[in-house]
Amino acid sequence: MPREPYQRCSQAILEAWLKPKIQAQSLITAVFGLKFESLVETDDGVESKLVTEDGEEHLVKSQFVIGCDGAGSRVRRGLGIQLEGGPVPGAMFLIHFKSSDLTRLQTQGQFWHIYFTTGQVIISQDEKDTWTVHCPISLDADVSKLDPREEVYKALGGEHSPYPIVIDEILVTSVWRPNICVAERYASEGRRIFLAGDSAHQNIPTGGYGMNTAVGDSFDIGWKLAAVIQGHGGKHLLDSYELERRPVAVRNIDRSGVHWSVHSQYLQWCQQNPHAVIAPSEEGETLRAKIADWVRTHDGENKDHGIEMGYRYTGSNIILPSDDPTHEPPFHAREYVPTTWPGSRVPHVFLKDGTTSIYDLLGTGPQFTLVDFTPGGTYIQQFTRHAEELNVPFKTVHLPEENHVRSVWEREAVLVRPDDHVAWRASDQVLDARTILQVAVGQKELHHRPVQESKDGKKFTGTIGNVNMENVKMRAEFQV
C-alpha cells in the first residue's frame, strides 16, 4: 500500500491537467471537435468515419481502434456487442457549483460525502468552495424545468424546507443514470477493435471502481498493442485482453453493487420513519445508533484494498499457471495479499537501503523484466539469449543479497510484464526459457483458453431509458 496518504482529485481537475499533457506529446495527435460516426474493420486495419461540427466528413485509417467513447458507445453498438446487466431504476440530476457560503458546513467537521435521508448526496470537492450535489429524479422528469439552485437548496434542507445559500457559480449540470453492466465481448472478431472504460463496463459510483477499472484496461491493452505493432507480440496476445480484464470488471461491478446496498438499507430505514432520524428522542437515538453501527460494519466502500490491488489474471492464455493451483493465496475483497502468484500485480517492497522500491528497478515502456535472486544469476543467463532471439524488449535485475525482497516475492526468479503483472515465476513450470517468453508475448499457447460469452443476464443496448439531455449543460469550459 502507498506510504503516502491517499489523494483524491475531481475528474474536472484531472482532465484539465491531462489535456495539455496530451497535446504536448510528440507521439500523440490530439484532435478535438470531431464526432465519431462509424467504423469498418478490414483485414489489415480499421476505417473510421469522423464528422466535424460543420458536417465535413473525414475517413481515418488505422491498424487498431480502442473505443473509449463512454456508456453509450457507438463503437460498441457498431460492433453489435450487447451489454449484460441493466440500469438501476431512477436517475440523478447533478449540480457542480462554487459556493464560499457553504464552506461553513466544514465547521461541523471535515467530510467528503454527506448522504441525506431524502436521497440526495453532497460532495466536497476541494474542502474549500467547490461542491457537487446529486439529486434523485424520475426517468420522465423534464430537466429543463429544474432550477439547479433550488435543487441545491432542497437537498440541504433534507426533511425540512429548502435551505438557501449563496451560490457563486453553477459550473456544470447533467443527468446520469446508474448502470450495472458489462459488455458481452471486449473485442471485434478480427481483434482490430477493442472496448475500454465505460464502453466495456458500467457501474455505480460507490467504491470508485469505474475510472480505476478503466485505467487498468488501458494498462493492459496498451502494452499488448505496442508489442503487436513492434513485431514481438504474437497472434494469441490480443485474445488475452478480454480474458484478463472482463473478469475484473465483473467482480468490481458486483462489489460496487454491494456498497450501494449499504446505502440503500439505511435509506430504507430512514424512509420508514423519516422524522425519527433527527428527533431528540429515544426512538431517534436508537435509529441513529443502528445506522452508525451498520455503516461502521459495512465500510468496504473506501477500504476494500483487495478489490483495488489484489486482482489476478489467472484465466489468461499468456500467464504461465502455477503447477499446484491448490496453494493459491485466498482472495479477500477487504485485504490486499502481497504475492507473486502468476497473474498478480507484483508487490512493492523496499530494498535493504530503505529508500529504493523494487518498482524503481523494473523496466519501462514495452520491457519485460526478469528479477533474479540467485547468487550467480542463473535465470538471467537462461533468458537473456532467448529474449534477444525473439526480439522481446528485456531488462534483467539481479538481487542476490536482497533476502527480504526475496521472501516477499516468494521465488528465486520472477518474470514481470510491462504492466507489472507476473507472467511466470520459478518452480511453477518446468519449461525452458524460450517457451516461457513465447507464451508471455502470445507467440505460443500452452493451453487454449477460448473467450466464452455469458449465456445469462439481461442484454440491452445501453440506451434504454436515457434521459433527454438536450437542455443540459454537459461540458465544462476546458472540455470544449
C-alpha positions as CSV (number, residue, x, y, z in Angstrom):
1,M,0.0,0.0,0.0
2,P,1.2,3.6,-0.5
3,R,3.4,5.1,2.1
4,E,1.8,8.5,1.5
5,P,-1.8,9.4,2.2
6,Y,-4.3,8.8,-0.5
7,Q,-5.2,11.8,-2.6
8,R,-8.4,12.4,-4.4
9,C,-8.9,14.5,-7.5
10,S,-12.0,15.6,-9.3
11,Q,-12.4,14.4,-12.8
12,A,-12.8,18.1,-13.9
13,I,-9.4,18.9,-12.5
14,L,-7.7,15.7,-13.8
15,E,-9.0,16.3,-17.3
16,A,-8.0,19.9,-17.3
17,W,-4.5,18.9,-16.2
18,L,-4.3,16.0,-18.7
19,K,-5.4,17.8,-21.8
20,P,-2.2,20.0,-22.3
21,K,-0.1,17.0,-21.4
22,I,-1.6,15.0,-24.3
23,Q,-1.2,17.9,-26.6
24,A,2.5,18.3,-25.8
25,Q,3.3,14.7,-26.5
26,S,5.0,14.3,-29.9
27,L,3.7,10.7,-30.3
28,I,0.1,11.7,-29.8
29,T,-2.1,13.6,-32.3
30,A,-4.8,15.1,-30.3
31,V,-7.9,16.3,-32.3
32,F,-10.9,18.0,-30.7
33,G,-14.2,19.0,-32.3
34,L,-14.7,15.7,-34.3
35,K,-17.6,13.3,-33.8
36,F,-17.2,9.6,-34.3
37,E,-19.9,8.2,-36.7
38,S,-19.0,4.7,-37.7
39,L,-16.2,2.2,-38.5
40,V,-15.4,-0.8,-40.7
41,E,-13.0,-3.5,-39.8
42,T,-10.8,-4.7,-42.7
43,D,-8.2,-7.5,-42.9
44,D,-5.3,-5.0,-42.3
45,G,-6.9,-2.3,-40.2
46,V,-9.9,-0.1,-39.4
47,E,-11.6,2.7,-41.3
48,S,-13.4,5.2,-39.1
49,K,-15.7,8.0,-40.2
50,L,-15.5,11.2,-38.3
51,V,-17.5,14.3,-38.8
52,T,-16.8,18.0,-37.9
53,E,-19.3,20.4,-36.3
54,D,-19.8,21.8,-39.8
55,G,-20.7,18.3,-41.2
56,E,-17.4,17.7,-43.0
57,E,-16.6,14.0,-43.1
58,H,-13.1,12.5,-42.6
59,L,-12.1,8.9,-43.2
60,V,-9.3,7.8,-40.8
61,K,-7.4,4.6,-41.4
62,S,-5.6,2.9,-38.6
63,Q,-4.3,-0.5,-37.6
64,F,-6.4,-0.6,-34.4
65,V,-9.2,1.3,-32.7
66,I,-9.9,1.4,-29.0
67,G,-13.5,2.5,-28.2
68,C,-13.2,4.7,-25.1
69,D,-16.4,6.5,-26.0
70,G,-18.4,6.0,-22.9
71,A,-21.5,4.3,-21.8
72,G,-23.5,4.9,-25.0
73,S,-20.5,3.8,-27.1
74,R,-21.1,4.0,-30.8
75,V,-18.1,1.7,-31.3
76,R,-19.7,-1.0,-29.2
77,R,-23.1,-0.6,-30.9
78,G,-21.4,-0.6,-34.3
79,L,-19.9,-4.0,-33.5
80,G,-23.3,-5.3,-32.4
81,I,-21.9,-6.0,-28.9
82,Q,-24.6,-6.0,-26.2
83,L,-24.4,-5.4,-22.5
84,E,-25.2,-7.9,-19.8
85,G,-26.9,-6.4,-16.8
86,G,-29.1,-3.4,-16.7
87,P,-29.9,0.1,-15.5
88,V,-30.6,0.9,-11.9
89,P,-34.1,2.3,-11.5
90,G,-34.2,6.1,-11.5
91,A,-31.8,8.8,-12.5
92,M,-29.8,11.6,-10.8
93,F,-29.6,15.3,-11.5
94,L,-26.0,16.6,-10.9
95,I,-25.2,20.2,-10.0
96,H,-21.5,21.1,-9.8
97,F,-21.1,24.6,-8.3
98,K,-19.0,27.0,-6.3
99,S,-20.1,28.4,-3.0
100,S,-18.0,30.1,-0.4
101,D,-21.0,30.4,1.8
102,L,-21.4,26.6,2.0
103,T,-17.9,26.4,3.5
104,R,-19.4,26.9,6.9
105,L,-20.5,23.2,6.7
106,Q,-16.9,22.4,7.4
107,T,-17.2,23.9,10.9
108,Q,-19.2,20.8,11.8
109,G,-16.2,18.6,10.9
110,Q,-14.3,17.6,7.8
111,F,-16.2,15.5,5.3
112,W,-16.2,14.1,1.8
113,H,-19.7,13.0,1.2
114,I,-22.9,13.8,3.1
115,Y,-25.9,11.5,2.4
116,F,-29.3,12.9,3.1
117,T,-32.2,10.8,4.2
118,T,-34.2,12.1,1.2
119,G,-31.7,10.5,-1.2
120,Q,-29.5,13.5,-2.1
121,V,-25.8,13.5,-1.8
122,I,-23.4,16.4,-1.4
123,I,-19.7,16.0,-2.1
124,S,-16.9,18.4,-1.0
125,Q,-14.6,18.5,-4.0
126,D,-11.8,20.7,-2.5
127,E,-12.6,21.4,1.1
128,K,-12.9,25.0,0.1
129,D,-15.6,26.2,-2.2
130,T,-16.3,23.6,-4.9
131,W,-19.2,21.2,-4.4
132,T,-21.3,18.6,-6.2
133,V,-24.9,17.7,-5.4
134,H,-26.7,14.7,-6.8
135,C,-30.5,14.7,-6.6
136,P,-32.7,11.7,-7.5
137,I,-35.2,12.4,-10.2
138,S,-37.7,10.3,-12.1
139,L,-36.9,9.0,-15.5
140,D,-39.6,11.1,-17.1
141,A,-38.5,14.3,-15.4
142,D,-38.4,17.5,-17.6
143,V,-34.9,18.6,-16.9
144,S,-35.4,22.0,-18.5
145,K,-37.8,22.8,-15.6
146,L,-35.3,22.0,-12.9
147,D,-33.6,25.0,-11.3
148,P,-30.1,23.9,-10.2
149,R,-30.1,26.4,-7.3
150,E,-33.5,25.3,-6.0
151,E,-32.4,21.7,-6.2
152,V,-29.3,22.5,-4.1
153,Y,-31.5,24.3,-1.5
154,K,-33.9,21.4,-1.3
155,A,-31.0,18.9,-0.8
156,L,-29.5,21.0,2.0
157,G,-32.9,21.3,3.7
158,G,-33.3,17.5,3.9
159,E,-36.6,16.6,5.6
160,H,-37.3,20.2,6.3
161,S,-38.0,23.2,4.0
162,P,-35.3,24.3,1.4
163,Y,-32.2,25.9,2.9
164,P,-31.0,28.8,0.7
165,I,-27.3,29.6,0.5
166,V,-25.3,32.0,-1.7
167,I,-24.2,30.0,-4.8
168,D,-21.3,31.9,-6.5
169,E,-21.4,30.0,-9.8
170,I,-23.1,26.9,-11.4
171,L,-20.2,25.1,-13.2
172,V,-21.9,22.1,-14.7
173,T,-25.3,20.4,-14.6
174,S,-26.0,17.0,-16.1
175,V,-28.3,14.0,-15.8
176,W,-26.9,10.5,-15.3
177,R,-28.5,7.1,-14.9
178,P,-26.7,4.4,-12.9
179,N,-26.0,1.2,-14.8
180,I,-24.6,-2.1,-13.6
181,C,-23.5,-3.9,-16.7
182,V,-20.6,-5.3,-18.7
183,A,-20.1,-5.9,-22.4
184,E,-20.6,-9.5,-23.6
185,R,-17.4,-9.1,-25.6
186,Y,-14.4,-6.7,-25.4
187,A,-13.2,-7.0,-29.0
188,S,-14.2,-7.5,-32.6
189,E,-13.9,-10.8,-34.3
190,G,-10.8,-9.7,-36.1
191,R,-9.2,-8.3,-33.0
192,R,-8.7,-4.9,-34.6
193,I,-11.3,-3.0,-32.5
194,F,-11.4,-3.1,-28.7
195,L,-13.6,-1.6,-25.9
196,A,-12.2,0.0,-22.8
197,G,-13.6,2.1,-19.9
198,D,-17.3,2.8,-19.7
199,S,-17.9,1.4,-23.2
200,A,-17.0,-2.0,-21.8
201,H,-18.3,-1.8,-18.2
202,Q,-20.5,0.5,-16.2
203,N,-21.0,0.6,-12.5
204,I,-22.5,2.9,-9.9
205,P,-20.0,5.3,-8.3
206,T,-19.9,3.5,-4.9
207,G,-16.4,2.2,-4.4
208,G,-14.9,4.4,-7.0
209,Y,-14.1,1.5,-9.3
210,G,-15.2,3.0,-12.6
211,M,-12.2,5.0,-13.6
212,N,-9.8,2.7,-11.7
213,T,-11.1,-0.3,-13.8
214,A,-10.8,1.8,-16.9
215,V,-7.1,2.7,-16.1
216,G,-6.5,-1.0,-15.7
217,D,-7.9,-1.6,-19.1
218,S,-5.6,0.9,-20.7
219,F,-2.5,-0.6,-18.9
220,D,-3.4,-4.0,-20.2
221,I,-4.3,-3.3,-23.8
222,G,-1.7,-0.6,-24.3
223,W,1.4,-2.7,-24.0
224,K,-0.1,-5.5,-25.9
225,L,-1.0,-3.4,-28.9
226,A,2.6,-1.9,-28.7
227,A,4.0,-5.4,-28.8
228,V,2.0,-6.5,-31.8
229,I,2.9,-3.3,-33.7
230,Q,6.6,-3.6,-32.8
231,G,6.6,-7.2,-34.0
232,H,7.3,-9.4,-31.0
233,G,3.7,-9.7,-29.9
234,G,2.2,-13.0,-31.3
235,K,-1.2,-13.9,-32.6
236,H,-2.5,-15.0,-29.2
237,L,-1.6,-11.8,-27.3
238,L,-4.7,-9.7,-28.1
239,D,-7.0,-12.6,-27.1
240,S,-5.7,-12.2,-23.6
241,Y,-7.2,-8.6,-23.2
242,E,-10.7,-9.8,-22.7
243,L,-9.7,-13.0,-20.8
244,E,-7.9,-10.8,-18.3
245,R,-9.9,-7.6,-18.0
246,R,-13.5,-8.7,-18.3
247,P,-13.5,-10.9,-15.1
248,V,-12.0,-7.9,-13.2
249,A,-14.8,-5.7,-14.4
250,V,-17.5,-8.2,-13.4
251,R,-16.1,-8.6,-9.9
252,N,-15.7,-4.8,-9.4
253,I,-19.2,-4.1,-10.7
254,D,-20.6,-6.7,-8.3
255,R,-18.7,-5.2,-5.4
256,S,-19.9,-1.7,-6.3
257,G,-23.5,-3.1,-6.0
258,V,-22.6,-4.4,-2.6
259,H,-21.5,-0.9,-1.5
260,W,-24.7,0.6,-3.0
261,S,-26.8,-1.8,-1.0
262,V,-25.3,-0.5,2.2
263,H,-26.7,3.0,1.4
264,S,-30.0,1.6,0.2
265,Q,-30.5,-0.2,3.5
266,Y,-30.1,2.8,5.8
267,L,-32.1,5.0,3.4
268,Q,-34.9,2.4,3.6
269,W,-34.8,2.6,7.4
270,C,-34.9,6.4,7.2
271,Q,-37.8,6.5,4.8
272,Q,-39.8,4.1,7.0
273,N,-39.6,6.6,9.9
274,P,-38.3,9.9,8.4
275,H,-39.0,12.1,11.5
276,A,-37.2,9.8,13.9
277,V,-33.8,10.3,12.1
278,I,-33.3,13.7,13.7
279,A,-35.7,13.5,16.5
280,P,-34.2,14.2,20.0
281,S,-35.9,11.1,21.4
282,E,-35.1,7.6,22.4
283,E,-36.5,6.3,19.2
284,G,-34.3,8.7,17.2
285,E,-31.2,7.7,19.2
286,T,-31.9,4.1,18.6
287,L,-32.3,4.6,14.9
288,R,-29.1,6.7,14.6
289,A,-27.1,4.1,16.6
290,K,-28.4,1.4,14.3
291,I,-27.4,3.3,11.2
292,A,-23.9,4.2,12.7
293,D,-23.3,0.5,13.5
294,W,-24.4,-0.6,10.1
295,V,-22.1,1.8,8.3
296,R,-19.1,1.1,10.5
297,T,-19.6,-2.7,10.0
298,H,-20.1,-2.4,6.2
299,D,-17.4,0.2,5.4
300,G,-15.7,-1.6,2.5
301,E,-16.6,1.2,0.1
302,N,-13.4,3.0,1.0
303,K,-11.4,0.1,2.4
304,D,-11.7,-2.8,0.0
305,H,-8.0,-2.8,-0.9
306,G,-8.2,-6.3,-2.2
307,I,-10.6,-5.3,-4.9
308,E,-8.3,-2.4,-5.9
309,M,-4.9,-4.1,-5.7
310,G,-5.4,-7.8,-5.4
311,Y,-6.8,-8.9,-8.7
312,R,-5.1,-11.7,-10.6
313,Y,-5.2,-12.7,-14.3
314,T,-5.4,-16.4,-13.5
315,G,-7.6,-17.2,-16.5
316,S,-5.2,-15.7,-19.1
317,N,-3.8,-17.6,-22.0
318,I,-0.4,-15.7,-21.7
319,I,0.2,-16.4,-18.0
320,L,2.2,-19.5,-17.1
321,P,0.0,-21.1,-14.4
322,S,1.2,-22.5,-11.1
323,D,2.0,-26.2,-11.1
324,D,0.0,-26.5,-7.9
325,P,-3.2,-24.3,-8.0
326,T,-4.3,-25.6,-4.6
327,H,-1.8,-23.3,-2.9
328,E,-3.1,-20.0,-4.5
329,P,-3.4,-17.4,-1.8
330,P,-7.0,-16.7,-0.9
331,F,-8.6,-13.6,-2.4
332,H,-10.0,-11.1,0.1
333,A,-12.1,-8.1,-1.1
334,R,-11.1,-6.2,2.1
335,E,-7.4,-7.2,2.4
336,Y,-4.6,-6.9,-0.2
337,V,-2.4,-10.0,0.0
338,P,1.1,-9.3,-1.5
339,T,2.1,-12.2,-3.7
340,T,3.8,-13.1,-7.0
341,W,1.3,-15.8,-7.8
342,P,1.1,-15.9,-11.6
343,G,-1.1,-13.1,-12.9
344,S,-0.8,-11.0,-9.8
345,R,0.5,-7.4,-9.7
346,V,3.9,-7.7,-8.2
347,P,4.1,-6.3,-4.7
348,H,6.0,-3.2,-3.8
349,V,8.8,-3.7,-1.3
350,F,11.8,-1.5,-0.3
351,L,15.3,-2.8,-0.9
352,K,17.6,-3.0,2.2
353,D,18.8,0.6,1.6
354,G,15.4,1.6,2.9
355,T,14.7,4.1,0.0
356,T,14.7,2.2,-3.2
357,S,11.5,0.5,-4.2
358,I,11.6,-2.7,-6.3
359,Y,9.4,-0.8,-8.7
360,D,12.2,1.7,-9.4
361,L,14.2,-1.2,-10.9
362,L,11.6,-2.6,-13.2
363,G,11.7,-2.0,-17.0
364,T,9.9,0.9,-18.7
365,G,7.7,1.0,-21.7
366,P,7.5,-2.3,-23.5
367,Q,10.1,-4.0,-21.5
368,F,9.7,-7.3,-19.7
369,T,11.8,-7.6,-16.5
370,L,13.4,-10.7,-15.1
371,V,14.1,-10.3,-11.4
372,D,16.7,-13.0,-10.3
373,F,17.6,-13.6,-6.7
374,T,20.1,-16.4,-7.2
375,P,23.7,-15.9,-6.3
376,G,25.0,-16.5,-9.8
377,G,22.2,-15.0,-11.8
378,T,21.2,-18.4,-13.2
379,Y,18.0,-17.4,-14.7
380,I,19.3,-14.2,-16.2
381,Q,21.8,-16.3,-18.3
382,Q,19.0,-18.6,-19.5
383,F,16.5,-15.8,-20.5
384,T,18.7,-13.1,-22.0
385,R,19.8,-15.0,-25.1
386,H,16.2,-16.1,-26.0
387,A,14.8,-12.6,-25.4
388,E,17.3,-11.3,-27.9
389,E,16.5,-14.0,-30.5
390,L,12.7,-13.4,-30.1
391,N,13.2,-9.5,-30.2
392,V,11.4,-9.2,-26.8
393,P,12.3,-5.9,-25.0
394,F,14.0,-7.2,-21.9
395,K,15.6,-6.0,-18.7
396,T,17.3,-8.0,-16.0
397,V,17.6,-7.2,-12.3
398,H,20.0,-9.2,-10.2
399,L,19.3,-9.0,-6.4
400,P,21.3,-11.9,-4.8
401,E,21.6,-10.2,-1.4
402,E,18.1,-8.9,-1.0
403,N,16.7,-11.6,1.3
404,H,13.7,-9.6,2.5
405,V,12.6,-8.8,-1.1
406,R,13.1,-12.4,-2.0
407,S,10.9,-13.5,0.9
408,V,8.1,-11.2,-0.2
409,W,8.5,-12.2,-3.8
410,E,8.4,-15.9,-2.9
411,R,10.5,-17.3,-5.7
412,E,14.1,-17.3,-6.9
413,A,13.1,-15.6,-10.2
414,V,10.0,-13.7,-11.4
415,L,9.2,-12.6,-14.9
416,V,7.3,-9.3,-14.8
417,R,5.3,-7.9,-17.8
418,P,5.3,-4.3,-18.9
419,D,2.1,-3.7,-16.9
420,D,3.8,-5.0,-13.7
421,H,1.9,-8.3,-13.6
422,V,3.6,-11.7,-13.1
423,A,3.9,-13.7,-16.3
424,W,5.9,-16.5,-14.7
425,R,7.9,-17.4,-11.6
426,A,10.5,-20.1,-10.9
427,S,9.4,-23.5,-9.7
428,D,5.9,-23.1,-11.1
429,Q,6.5,-24.5,-14.5
430,V,9.4,-26.8,-15.6
431,L,9.8,-25.2,-19.0
432,D,12.7,-23.8,-21.0
433,A,13.1,-20.0,-21.0
434,R,12.3,-19.7,-24.7
435,T,8.9,-21.3,-24.3
436,I,8.1,-19.1,-21.3
437,L,8.9,-16.0,-23.2
438,Q,6.9,-17.1,-26.3
439,V,3.8,-17.7,-24.1
440,A,4.2,-14.4,-22.3
441,V,4.2,-12.4,-25.6
442,G,1.5,-14.5,-27.2
443,Q,3.6,-16.3,-29.8
444,K,2.7,-19.7,-28.4
445,E,-0.2,-21.2,-26.3
446,L,0.3,-24.0,-23.8
447,H,-3.4,-24.3,-23.1
448,H,-6.0,-22.7,-25.3
449,R,-8.5,-20.6,-23.3
450,P,-11.4,-19.6,-25.5
451,V,-13.2,-16.4,-24.8
452,Q,-16.6,-17.5,-23.7
453,E,-19.7,-15.4,-23.9
454,S,-22.0,-15.5,-20.9
455,K,-25.4,-17.1,-21.7
456,D,-27.2,-15.5,-18.8
457,G,-28.2,-12.0,-17.9
458,K,-30.5,-9.4,-19.5
459,K,-29.0,-7.9,-22.6
460,F,-29.6,-4.4,-23.7
461,T,-28.0,-1.7,-25.8
462,G,-27.1,0.8,-23.1
463,T,-29.6,3.3,-24.5
464,I,-32.7,2.1,-22.7
465,G,-34.3,4.8,-20.5
466,N,-31.7,7.5,-21.2
467,V,-32.9,10.9,-20.1
468,N,-33.2,13.6,-22.7
469,M,-30.1,15.8,-22.1
470,E,-30.5,18.3,-24.9
471,N,-31.3,21.1,-22.4
472,V,-28.5,20.3,-20.0
473,K,-25.1,21.8,-20.0
474,M,-22.8,18.8,-20.3
475,R,-19.3,20.2,-20.8
476,A,-17.1,22.5,-18.7
477,E,-15.1,25.1,-20.4
478,F,-11.9,23.1,-20.6
479,Q,-13.7,20.3,-22.5
480,V,-14.7,22.5,-25.4
